[in-house]
């Protein structure tokens, strides 16, 4: 009696037979040639589930919880172009994982430990309905750079007329992605009087999530670090819309700031002829 393997194993066998790189159609045709009773829709669904950089993979039960993409049963494909995948290699494609966003929903992410080591063309290959998730991944990367820029230049920032500096506790934990019992604070700073300032960077989050998360961090700092000192909060956003203004208006110690960026190209000097 012939034992029929799980569809995900059929997919692995097919791409290995095809040399480790194939189109979705080639994988389907290879499977159906050997297992003609398999539903093509099931093949498509399982290919998506096993592709580490496919945002919609989180809708499958095996990917609904946070985990590193290290399970050989489910994490063996990487999308390199529309409708084309290769065997996943963490050394080449980076270490991918499934995380929960601020609303508790699962999403894929490239590990921060490898995000700068992966070629831009490999960062995330998305097509069709996954465009929104691709934009979210871009915002995630941009948020990291914005956080680092603010941290480096924190001394030039003033809140209520007072210069700021990065907070450091007795354990020499710097206030950059400061670890708390309720999550990571983007930037935790103090002013010249020793009062605390909590920064929340709002790039891909809605106003309710941003304000709620900031309030949670401010509450934690007030209870665990402030010792009677004032705790203010700052939300940094590209654009402060009316919804965010209303959400923040009931918190007197929360301020809203907009950031702007510019980019220019200048022609390089030509080589002097001798």
C-alpha positions in Angstrom: 0.0 0.0 0.0 1.3 3.4 -1.0 1.3 6.0 1.8 0.4 9.5 0.7 2.6 12.1 2.4 1.3 15.4 3.7 0.9 18.1 0.9 3.7 20.2 2.5 6.0 17.2 2.0 4.9 16.8 -1.6 5.9 20.5 -2.1 9.3 19.9 -0.6 9.9 16.8 -2.8 8.8 18.7 -5.8 11.0 21.7 -5.4 14.0 19.5 -4.6 13.3 17.5 -7.7 13.2 20.8 -9.7 16.6 21.8 -8.4 15.7 24.0 -5.4 14.1 26.8 -7.5 10.7 26.7 -9.3 7.6 28.6 -10.1 4.4 27.8 -8.2 3.0 26.3 -11.4 5.9 24.0 -11.8 5.5 22.7 -8.3 1.8 22.1 -8.8 2.4 20.3 -12.1 5.1 18.1 -10.5 2.8 17.1 -7.6 -0.3 16.5 -9.7 1.7 14.3 -12.1 2.5 12.0 -9.2 -0.5 12.6 -7.0 -3.4 13.4 -9.4 -6.0 13.5 -6.7 -4.5 16.4 -4.8 -6.5 19.6 -4.9 -4.5 22.4 -6.6 -6.0 24.9 -4.1 -4.6 22.9 -1.2 -1.2 22.9 -2.9 -1.3 26.7 -3.2 -2.4 27.1 0.4 0.4 24.9 1.7 3.0 26.6 -0.5 2.0 29.9 1.1 2.1 28.4 4.6 5.6 27.1 4.1 7.0 30.4 2.6 8.8 32.3 5.3 8.4 35.7 3.8 4.8 35.4 2.8 2.7 37.7 5.1 -0.5 35.8 4.6 1.1 32.6 6.0 0.0 33.7 9.5 -3.6 32.9 8.6 -2.8 29.1 8.7 -3.0 27.4 12.1 0.6 26.2 12.2 1.7 29.9 11.9 -0.8 31.6 14.1 1.6 31.9 17.1 4.9 33.7 17.5 7.9 31.5 16.7 11.2 31.5 14.8 11.0 30.2 11.2 13.2 27.2 12.1 10.7 24.3 11.8 11.8 22.2 8.8 8.2 20.9 8.3 6.8 24.4 7.7 9.6 26.8 7.0 11.4 25.7 3.8 10.4 28.1 1.0 11.4 31.7 0.2 9.7 33.9 -2.4 12.1 35.5 -4.7 9.7 36.9 -7.3 6.0 36.8 -8.2 5.0 33.2 -8.4 8.6 31.9 -7.9 10.2 30.3 -4.8 13.5 28.8 -3.8 14.5 26.6 -0.9 14.9 28.8 2.2 18.4 29.4 3.4 18.6 31.6 6.5 22.3 32.4 5.8 21.3 33.9 2.4 17.7 35.1 3.1 18.0 36.1 6.8 16.4 34.7 9.9 12.6 35.2 9.6 10.1 34.9 12.4 6.4 35.3 13.3 5.7 38.0 15.9 2.6 39.6 17.3 2.0 43.3 16.6 0.6 45.8 19.1 -2.9 44.6 18.4 -2.0 41.0 19.2 -2.2 39.9 15.5 0.5 37.7 14.1 2.8 39.1 11.4 6.0 38.0 9.8 9.3 39.8 10.3 12.9 39.6 9.4 15.0 39.3 12.6 16.6 42.6 13.6 19.9 40.7 14.1 20.0 40.0 10.3 17.9 42.8 8.8 21.0 44.8 7.8 22.8 41.8 6.4 20.2 40.8 3.8 20.4 42.2 0.3 17.5 44.7 -0.3 16.1 42.5 -3.2 15.7 39.7 -0.7 14.1 41.7 2.1 10.6 40.7 1.1 9.0 39.6 -2.2 5.3 40.3 -2.1 2.6 40.3 -4.7 -1.1 40.6 -5.0 -3.1 41.1 -1.8 0.1 41.2 0.3 1.1 44.7 -0.7 -0.2 46.2 2.5 2.0 43.8 4.5 5.0 44.7 2.4 4.4 48.3 3.3 4.2 47.4 7.0 7.6 45.6 6.7 9.1 48.8 5.1 7.6 50.9 7.9 9.1 48.5 10.5 12.5 49.0 9.1 12.0 52.8 8.8 10.9 53.0 12.4 14.2 51.4 13.5 16.2 54.0 11.7 14.1 56.8 13.0 14.5 55.5 16.5 18.3 55.3 16.1 18.4 58.8 14.6 16.4 60.3 17.5 18.5 58.5 20.0 21.8 59.8 18.6 20.5 63.3 18.4 18.5 63.3 21.6 20.7 66.1 23.0 19.5 68.5 20.5 15.8 67.9 21.3 13.9 69.9 23.9 10.6 69.2 25.6 9.0 72.1 27.4 12.2 74.0 27.0 14.4 71.4 28.7 17.2 69.4 26.9 17.0 65.6 26.9 19.4 62.8 27.4 19.0 59.0 27.1 18.1 57.4 30.4 20.4 54.8 31.9 19.6 52.9 35.1 21.9 51.4 37.7 22.3 48.3 35.6 23.5 50.4 32.7 20.5 49.6 30.6 20.2 52.4 28.1 16.8 53.8 27.3 16.8 52.6 23.7 14.2 49.8 23.2 14.1 49.9 27.0 12.8 46.6 28.4 9.8 46.8 30.7 7.3 44.3 32.1 4.8 45.5 29.5 6.9 45.7 26.4 9.8 47.7 24.9 9.9 51.5 25.0 11.2 53.0 21.8 13.2 55.7 23.6 13.2 56.5 27.3 14.8 59.9 28.1 15.2 62.2 31.0 15.3 66.0 31.1 17.6 68.3 33.1 15.3 68.0 36.1 15.3 64.2 36.0 11.8 64.0 34.8 11.1 61.1 32.4 10.1 61.4 28.7 8.7 58.3 26.9 8.9 58.3 23.1 6.5 56.3 21.0 7.1 56.2 17.3 4.0 55.9 15.2 4.6 54.8 11.7 2.5 51.8 10.9 0.1 51.9 14.0 -3.3 53.4 14.3 -3.9 56.3 16.7 -5.7 54.2 19.3 -2.9 51.6 19.4 -0.2 54.3 19.6 -1.8 56.3 22.4 -2.8 53.1 24.3 0.8 51.7 24.1 2.3 55.0 25.2 -0.1 55.3 28.2 0.9 51.8 29.2 4.6 52.6 29.1 4.1 55.9 31.0 2.2 54.0 33.7 4.9 51.5 34.0 7.7 54.1 34.3 5.6 56.1 36.8 5.2 53.1 39.0 8.6 51.5 38.7 11.1 54.3 37.9 9.8 57.8 38.5 9.7 57.8 42.3 7.5 60.9 42.3 9.1 62.5 39.3 7.0 63.6 36.3 6.5 61.3 33.4 5.7 62.8 30.0 5.0 61.1 26.7 5.7 62.0 23.1 4.3 60.4 20.0 6.4 61.0 16.9 4.5 60.6 13.6 4.9 61.5 9.9 1.5 63.2 10.0 -0.6 63.9 13.1 -4.2 63.5 11.9 -7.4 64.5 13.6 -8.0 61.0 15.1 -4.6 61.0 16.8 -5.2 64.6 18.1 -8.5 63.5 19.7 -7.0 60.3 21.2 -4.1 62.2 22.8 -6.2 65.2 23.9 -7.3 63.6 27.1 -3.8 62.9 28.3 -2.3 66.3 29.5 1.2 64.9 29.6 1.2 63.5 26.1 2.6 65.7 23.2 2.5 65.1 19.5 5.4 65.8 17.1 5.7 65.4 13.4 8.9 64.5 11.6 10.0 65.3 8.1 12.8 63.9 5.9 14.5 65.2 2.8 16.7 63.5 0.2 18.8 65.0 -2.6 21.2 63.9 -5.2 24.2 66.1 -6.1 26.4 65.4 -9.1 29.9 64.2 -8.2 32.9 66.1 -9.3 34.4 64.8 -12.5 38.0 63.4 -12.5 40.5 66.1 -13.4 42.2 65.5 -16.6 46.0 65.6 -16.5 
